Amino acid sequence: MTDNAWGKRGLLLLVLGALAVAPGALGAERGPEKVFRVGATALPPSQGNPYTSVGTTSQFVWAAIYDTLAKEDNTGALQPGLATSWENPDPVTWVFKLRKGVTFSNGETWDAPAAKKLLDILRLDPRGLAQASNREARRFKDVLAPDADTLVIKLDEPNAMLPRHLTQLLFVAPAHLDKVGFDGLSAQPVGTGSFVVEQWLPEKVVLKANPTAWRKPKIDRLEFLTLPEPVARMQALQTGQVDVAFAVNPEQVAELTSSGLTIFKRQPARIFCIVFQTRDPASPFTDVRLRQAVSYAVNVKAITDTLLGGMVEPASQGALPDMIGFNPALKPFAYDPAKARALLKEAGKPDGFSFVLEFGAGTLSYDAAVMQQVAADLAAVGIKMEIRPVSYAQYARLVVAGGWKGSAIPMDYLPVGSDALRAIYRGSHSCAWNTPWFCDQVIEARVNAAGTEPDPAKRLVMTQDLLKTYRDIAESLLLFPILGLDALGPRVATWEAWHDIPQFHAIALK
């Protein structure tokens, strides 16, 4: 660890020591009010605006404020949300029946006209079209509200998985949004979720129970505290300053359980990977052989065994086995340094090459150690990976808006709604991304054909074929399913997560 890193750690420990004397510094004094505190790795860079950022780190906060039409449970099944049912009467039409008796936290009514108003802002209004992560609504040809309880979405082309894809579309209060704009929404988020924002500070968010929520919470306040260093989160948990600590390092599990704390393993929903810049002529990764060389040079199995305690296995593709379209015939790249050297020689780089990885550390407890081991494995075959740190906010901008200075960044495959195709069909691993790092027009034509195939059985086979193509050309360095471990303090009676996202309405204290 560098002197600077030790300095940050020392400062955090001093702060936590002070907080142990004055617990009110982290939020409201404990008393009759049920206050639940979470030690988080980061907060959404766009605060309460859910349309300008991506990533599960942001979803952890937004899930307490906003709702979606449907939600995915841990079996992969869709469960009702703001919609209670849906049907697909023809390939380009979806009809949703909406939940009755729901209001936004500012008193606006949730109904089909409200949903239509929001979707029209997102798909027609220049303010909505400018939102970097607003992609789904742009594909709606028309949105209708024939009555208060029925929302009809007309598509520009078939999408057999639309309800699954909409599990990522958060609904904000449309009249409020129209009045304050997206910048105003950042500071004043209004949704139908179980909590409303009381205070949003750079390192802390305080939420209070939403008295009109259709899913009323069991606690009075929910506080998110930014503690980027794993040691700081664990110290905060052990001293009672937080009730749950996100992103436990697997190496800390034994110590925490021996001290009486509980470890909660969230069901993985994403594949961790390193994506390559393949569109810049100056990047080495325009050459498929160099991407493949990287994949053969990294001993992913050793990483999962040593750094993640064998809790996950190396990934064979950008999807998990329980997802629609997963290809069971695929195997992870073998660890084969000799094959990597042969590919380097074939590509005219017998002595290797250098590249820069821009790295926003801290969103996972083990990500820095993983990147260091990847760099060590690559160095063994002559490939030098320089790890260049950036802040989480900078990293989020690189993902959404581009502007890379290097040739690689850590990323994930997020198959929205357990649709294995979604990450490459108009997702981040496609030509359709805002600033794509990978775009092959021949492959993209196949992706679009699969995405618009109305027959689910044919779509599944096409998806499996595409996952094989992406794997074979080493579009990314596939690593492993993202392991989400939460440490629970002694006051926690109930803590649930569906497909990696905590269910904040269900939190209960002893």
N, C-alpha and C positions, 0 to 999 in steps of 0.2 A: 504494500500500500504506500502511496506517495505521502510526502510530508503534508501536502495540501489536504489530502483525503483524511489523514489523521487529525489535522486541524479542524476540519468540518465535524468529524466524529466527536472530538473533544468538546467542541462548542455545543453540539447537540446534547451530550451527556451532562454538561454544566446546566443547560437549560432545563433538562428533565429533572436534575437534582433540585433546582429551584422550584419546579412545579410540584415536586413531592411535598414541599413545605407549604405551597400555596396552590392547591388543586383548582381553585376558582379561576386561575389564569387560563385554563383551557376551555372554559365555558361556564355555564350556570352552576352555582353551588348545588351539591347534592342535597336533596331533601325530599319532601313529599312528591315533587315532580319526578316523573320517570325520564331521565336523560340517558341516552345511549350514545357513546362516543366511539368513533371509528378512526383508527390510525391508517391513513391512506398514503399511497406512494406519490400521488399527484392529483390535482384538481383539473377539471376541463379548462383548457386554454381559452375557450370562448365563453366561459362561465355558463350562463343559462341558455345560450343559443345552441340548440342541438343540431343545427344545420350547417355549421362551419367547421366541424371537427369530426374526427373518426377515432375509434379505439375503445376498447372495453374499459379502460381507465376512466374515460368520460361517462360511459354508460353506467358505471357504478353510482354516480351521483344523480344523473338524469332519471334513472329508474325509480328514484324516490319521488320525483316531481311530476313526471309525465307518464302517460300510458300509450299503448299501441292497440291496434284493432284485435290482434291475437298474440298469444305468447306460446313459446315452445317449452314443454316440460322435459324432464330428464329422460323420457323414453323417446323423445323426438316427435311426440304427438303435439298437434296444435290445440291449445286451450283458448276458450273465449276470453276476450279482453273488452275493449270498447265495442266490439262486435260480438254478437252471441251466436251467429251462424253465417254461412256464406255458401254460394253456389255459382257454378260456371255454366250458364245456359247455352252459351256458344263460345267458340275459341277466343273471341276478343271482348267478352263481356263477363264481369264479375258483379254479383249482387250481394251486398252485405246487409244483414239485419242488425241494427244497432241497439246497444243496451239502453234501456229506458231509465229515467229518473236520475241521470248523471249531470252534474254541473261542474264547470271549471271553478277553481278556487276563488275567482273574482266575481262569481255569480252568473257568468255567461252559461247559457244552456248548451249541453252537448246533445246534438241531434244531427240529422243528415244535412240540413242547410248550413250548420256550423262546420261540419266536416268538409262540405263542398267549398265553402268560403276559404278555408285554410288551404285545401288542395289547389284551388284556383290561384291563390297568392303564390304558392310554390311553383306552379307550372306555367303561369301566364304573366305574372307581375315581374318586371325587371328586377325588383328587389329580391324576389324569391329565386329567380333564375341565377342571380349572382352568388347564391349560397353554394360554397364549394362542395359540400357533401350531400346536397339535395339532388339525387339522381333518379329516384324511383318515380316521383311525380311528373318528371319531365316526359315520361313515356305515355302519359295518359292523354288519349285523344279527346276525351270529354268526361266530365263528372256530372252526374245528375242526382237530384234529390226529389224523387217523385212523391214522397211523403216524409214525415218527420223521422220515421224509423228505418227508412230504406235508402241506402247509398249505392248508386250504380256507377261503376268505373268502366269506361270504354277505352280499350287499348289500341295502340297503333298497329300492334301485331300480337299473335297469341302468346300467352304466358301461363302455362299450366301450374306454375308455382307461386303466383302472385300473393296469396295469403301468407305464405312462408316469407316471401321477401318483405312484406309489410310489417313483419315483426321488428324491423329496425326503424320504422317511420313513426316518430314520436309526434303526438298531437298537442299543439299549443292552442291557447285561446285565440281565435281568429280576430275578433274585434279588438282585443288588446294589442295583438301583433300589428294590425292595420294602423292603429293609433300611434304606437311607440316605435314601430319599425324593428328591424333585427338587432340594431345596436341597443335599443331600449330593452329588447327581450333579454339581452345578455345580463343586464343589471336587474331586471324585473321579470323573471320567468313566471308564467302562469300556466298550469296544467290541471289535469284531473287526478293527479297522483295522491298518494297517502300523506304527502308532506308539502308544505309551502316554505319558501325561502324567507327567513327572518333577517339574516345578515350574511353578506358574502364579502369576505376579506381575502386578500391574496393567499393566505396560508390556512384559511379556515372558512367553513360554511356551516351556518347554524340553520336548521330547519325545524319547524314546529308542526305538530299534527294538523292535518287539514280536516276541520270539523265537518265539511260537506263531502268528504271522500266516499266513494262507493265501496272502497275497501278501507275501512277505518283502522288505523294502526293501534297497537297495544301500548305504545310509548308516547310520551308527550313531546319529546324533542330528540332530534337526531343531529349529531355534530360530526363533520368530517374534518380531520386535522391532517395537514400535510406533514408527513415525516418521511422524507425520501430515503434515509439510511435504514437498512434492516435492523441494525442494532438499536437505533432510536425507537423504532416501532416496538421492539421486544421489551426494551426498558420501560416504555410507556405502559405496555400491557402488564408487566410484572409489578409495577408500582401503582396500578389501578387508575392510571390517567386515561386509559381507553379500555373499552370492553371487547373490542375485536381489532386485531391487527391483520391487515391484508398482506399478502405476498410474503409468507414465511419462507425463509431459506430452508430447504430440506435438511441442511446440516444442523439446524436449530431444533429439529423435531424432538430428538431424544431429550435434550435439556429441558424443553418446555413441558413435555409430557411428564417427566420426572418431578417437575415442580407442581404438578397437579392441574396444568392447563390442558385444554382439549384442542386437538388439531382437526379442522374440518377441510376435507378435500373436495373442492368443487369439480363437477364433471367437466372434463376438457371439451371445449367447443372450437378451438383454433389450433392451427399448426404453426409453430415457430419456424421461421426461416430467415435467410438473408437474401434479399433481392438484388439483382445486378442491373446496372444501367447499361442497357443494350442499344440505346438509340443515339448515344453520343459517339461519333466516329473515333474520338480520342480514348474511349473506354476499351480496355482489353476484352470486355465481355461481349462485344459484338461477335466474337469467335466462339462458336458453340463448344469447340474442343477445350478452350480454357475454362469455360463454365463446368464442363464435365470433369476436367482435371481437379478443380476445387472440390467437387463432390466426392471424387475417389480419395482425395488426400485427407479428408477430415474423418476421424474415428468417432462417429456420432454415438455408437454403442458404448464406447468408453466414457463419453460425456454423460450419457443418461445413467450409467451405472455408478459413476463416481460422484458427479455433481448433483444428481437428482435422486440418488439412493435407489435406483432401479424402479422408481414409481411409474415411469413411462418408458416406452420403447421408441426406437428411431422411426421416423415417418417414412412411408413408402410413396406418399402422394399428398396433395393438398387437401386431404379430407380424412375424416375419422371413420372407423368401421361401421358405426351406427348411422351414417349419413346416406342420403339418397344419391346413388351414383358411385359410391365407393367401389374401387376395382380390386377385388380380393386377389387377383393374379399378380399384382405388382409387389415387388420387394424393394427394400431400401437399397441405395447404392452401397456396394461392398466397400469396406476400407481396404484400399489397394494402392499404396504409394507407388509401386512399380508401374501400374497402369496410369497413374497421374503423371509420372515422369515421361512415359511414352507419349502421352497426349501433348505434353508441353513441347517435346521434341518435334512431334508431327506438326504442331502449330507454329514452329519456328522460334520457340522460346525455350531452348534446352536448358538455359540457366535460370529459368523462372521469370517472374515479372513482379511489379509492385502495384498496389492500389490502395486507396483510402476508403475506409468504412466510417461513415458518420454515425455516431452512436449516442442516443439519448438514454443514458443509464438510469436504472432505478425503477422502471415500471414493473420489472420482475426482480425478485430478490437475488436471482442467480444469473442474471443476464451478463453482468460484467465478467464473471468467472467463465461463462460459456464463451464469450467473445475472445477472452485471453487464450483459452484452450484451442479454439478454432485457429487463432493466429499462430500458435505454437505448432499445430499439425501442418499448417500450410508452409511455415518456414522450413519444416523438415524436407520439403520437396523443392524448395527454392522460391516459393511464393511469399512475398512480404506484404502482409496486411497491416497497414497503419490504422490504429483505432483513434479516431479524432472525436473527442467528446463534444456534445452539444446539449443544450437544455431540453427539457421535455417539450416546452413550447416551440422551440426551434425545430425539434424533430417532427412535431405534428405538422408544422408548416411545410417541411420537406416532403412529407407523405402526401399532403393534400395539394400543395401549390407548386411543388418542384423547387428548383433552385439548388440542386445538389452541387456541392463542390468536389465530392468524391465519386466513386464508382459503385458503391454498395451501401445499403442501410439494412438494419434488422427490420423485419416486418412479420406479418402473419398471413395465413390463409384463413379467412373468416367465411365459411360456407353458411351464409345467412339462412336461418330457418332449416338447417340441416340439409340444404340443397348443395351438394358437392360442386355443382356447376357454377353457383352464384359468384364465387370469388374470381372466376375468369370470364363469366358472362356479365359484361357491364360492371364488373367489379374492379378492384385495384390491380389485378394481374391481367389487364386487357388493354386493348387500344382505346376503349371507351373511358378509361380513367381520365381525370382532369389533366394530369401531366404524366402520361404513361412512361414507364421505364422499360416496358416490354411491349412490342407490337409487331406481330407477324400477320400480314393481311391474309395469307393463305389459311393459317390456323384460325384467324378471327372469323373468316367466313364459315368455317366448321362450327365455331363456338356459337355464332348467331343462329345457324341452322338448328343446333341443338336447343338453344334457348327459346326458340319460337316453335319448336315441335310440339303440337298439341297432344300427341299420343304419349302418355307417361312411360310405357314400356320401351318405345323407340328412343325416347329422350334419355332414359337410363343407360341404354347401350351406347349411345352417342357420347354421353358424359364419361363413361368408363374409358372409351377410346381416347377422349381428349385428355383425361388425367394421365394416361400412359404417354401421350405425346409430350405433355408438359414435363413429365418426369424424365423421359428419355433425352430431351434436349437441355435438361438442367436449367430450366427457366429460373429457378431459385436453388439455393443450397437448402435442401429440406433438412430440418433438424428433428423436432419431436413435438408431440402435443403439448400445448402450454399447460403447465402444472400450476394450478391455483390452490395454494394452501392458506387457510385463515386460522389464526390462533384465537381461541375464545377464552375470555376471562371468566372468573367464577360466578359473576352475576347473570350470565347468559343462560336463559332457559330454552329459547328457540332461536335457531339461526338456519335459514334455508337458502338454497340457490338453485335456480333452474338454468341449466346450460350456461354455467359460469356467471350468471347475473344474480346477485343477492335479491331476495324477496323481502324488501324492507317493511312491508305491511305486516309480515308475519313475525317480526322480532318480538320476543317476550323476555322479560327479566324475571328472575326468581324472587 
